[in-house]
Amino acid sequence: MGDLSERLTAEYGKGFEKSSVFKMVKFYQEFPEYEKVATLSQQLTWSHLIEQLPIEDELKRDFYATMCKNENWSVRTLRERKKTMLYERTAVSKLPEETIANEIAEL
């Protein structure tokens, strides 16, 4: 990965450190749907998206992405809400998955 990082930096400039390239690959793996990525990238910053990478549950990740967008959360606020387990403390997390998906779509 180090060689790739060096080549990308030489060709495109800053921002392709080894850790950044790992995050880019992880992002691609976690967000494979182009339409979703295109929408999220227009509404959230790269830092918001990186903060959500460790969240494995797609519904939970969608919940936090929607809340960031609708409530205009900073990355700091997102971190605080994750630490306080906002998703788990809401009534929505106790609903069936299909209902959660519908609720998020409505937001």
Secondary structure as UniProt FT lines:
FT   HELIX           2..12
FT   HELIX           18..30
FT   HELIX           34..43
FT   HELIX           46..52
FT   TURN            53..54
FT   HELIX           58..71
FT   HELIX           75..83
FT   TURN            84..85
FT   HELIX           86..89
FT   HELIX           91..94
FT   HELIX           97..106
//
